[in-house]
Amino acid sequence: MRDLFKSYVQHAVPRREVREKPQWEPSTARMDGMSTSRKDYGPKEARKQESCKPEALPFRSTEPFDGSSTQRSDFINRPGERVRRREPETYHKPEGDLDLNTTAKMAYTRKPMEKATPIRPHETHVSPGKFEGTSTNRVS
């Protein structure tokens, strides 16, 4: 690795050429007020394409209305009955008394209450004495 550093030959870097910036000069041409787009792309002569969609106008007859319509000419009078309204049945209270007992109420038997004992952790025995700060796990 050291031989590489010793054998390295540093070459001279040539200086960068700095070109002169051209000085801005206003145009001598007369201003005609036309943009490049307007000057390059002139108007095109073309008609507007006609729509192929039919006109959305209702049908109009040239003859006067004679009083008969499709509804009148196609209607066939058939004999029929009026629909009768169905009367709902009136409510009747059921016979007997309602005891309000459910199967859950009847199957449940009352049990004597027991107070729940709390679960606590066992007491730990701490050796009495001062902490020295030395440990066999510490790297010296």
Buried (B, 14 or more C-beta within 10 A) or exposed (E): EEEEEEEEEEEEEEEEEEEEEEEEEEEEEEEEEEEEEEEEEEEEEEEEEEEEEEEEEEEEEEEEEEEEEEEEEEEEEEEEEEEEEEEEEEEEEEEEEEEEEEEEEEEEEEEEEEEEEEEEEEEEEEEEEEEEEEEEEEEE
